[in-house]
Amino acid sequence: MRNRFCCYIALFLTGYLLSSPCMAQKGPGGGPSMTSIRGSVRDAVTHRVLVRVVVMIESTDSGYAGQAETDTSGKFGLQGLDPSQYSVKINLPGYYEAVQVVDLSTNPMAYLTFELRPKPGAAPPAVAPEGPEASLDARLASVPEKARKEFLKARELWQQGKDLQNCVDHLNRAIKSYAQFADAYVLLGSAYIQQNKGEEAKAALNRAIEIDPKLADARFTLGTLENREKDYASAEKTLNEGLKLDDKSAEGHYELAKTYWAMGRWQDAEPHAQTAVKLLPTMSQAHVLLGNIALRKRDNETAYTEFTEYLRLDPQGPMAGSVREILAKIEQASKQAEAQKK
């Protein structure tokens, strides 16, 4: 009976796991919930991303609403906020305080760009780790100015989730200006995936790989598309190739974990899902996959912990309702087991 219960729950969320995209070039923060504040933080002078920066969010009605920390791409996000007006503040030593106000009662999703101004004579932060954004910025330095400007306009639209077709148009102009622009082809592939243009996306991503065989993002995004099309054998090959190029990609590990899960190889999926959350603890959907894997292992306690963590990270996310139902079933099963012992 316990085995049937575990399998039922594990299969309950399979459709969500396999249909939710997690692309190397992500949309606004990787898929926001109904109400969210997301954004990026950079140095206004050097334009490099700033990591591990604490972003404070306060409601104008009730005060403290939460906080977030920028990741290795300089991105932050907080979901599940009430539809109200918020003040978003950053007070980083060596920089002037930055504040922006957003109103989630009129627009449930906000994307903010912070360019922090360093104080005169202040030393820059000691830690400047390399990450996906830092690597991209380094590659962009060698791109002709006209093409680079078109790409940056497209990337801004992509990150804000605005006018996808305009984003595609900017990318096509960037590629027309500079035919060897591999990163533009990767983002174009991601945009085509969002537009459900699978063949166009494949063509763009394969072109990116042809231009730059060492560009891991191209393989991660192609693997995402192959997962979406249920071509799991190809996805396994593509994603493993990507991880050989960049084994520190949380998105790459998570996408490969999804591939193995879909193939019924949950034992192979588990270490990649664990690596994904180790690299990026805020990757909420990876906790759902780990919860399902725990149920397959008949480990309800670990499953409960993973599903609870998903709700903590994304309380209004696309799987929140189903996860709450599963938690209730686990609690019910635990009570029944305790009652049988008496």
Sequence and secondary structure as in RCSB ss.txt:
>XXXX:A:sequence
MRNRFCCYIALFLTGYLLSSPCMAQKGPGGGPSMTSIRGSVRDAVTHRVLVRVVVMIESTDSGYAGQAETDTSGK
FGLQGLDPSQYSVKINLPGYYEAVQVVDLSTNPMAYLTFELRPKPGAAPPAVAPEGPEASLDARLASVPEKARKE
FLKARELWQQGKDLQNCVDHLNRAIKSYAQFADAYVLLGSAYIQQNKGEEAKAALNRAIEIDPKLADARFTLGTL
ENREKDYASAEKTLNEGLKLDDKSAEGHYELAKTYWAMGRWQDAEPHAQTAVKLLPTMSQAHVLLGNIALRKRDN
ETAYTEFTEYLRLDPQGPMAGSVREILAKIEQASKQAEAQKK
>XXXX:A:secstr
 HHHHHHHHHHHTHHHHHHS   SS STTSS  SSEEEEEEEETTT  B  S EEEEEETTTEEEEEEE  TTSE
EEEE   SSEEEEEE  TTB  EEEEEETTT SEEEEEEEE B TT    S     HHHHHHHHHTTS HHHHHH
HHHHHHHHHHT  HHHHHHHHHHHHHH TT HHHHHHHHHHHHHTT HHHHHHHHHHHHHH TT HHHHHHHHHH
HHHTT HHHHHHHHHHHHHH TT HHHHHHHHHHHHHTT HHHHHHHHHHHHHH TT HHHHHHHHHHHHHTT H
HHHHHHHHHHHHH TTSTTHHHHHHHHHHHHHHHHHHHHHH 
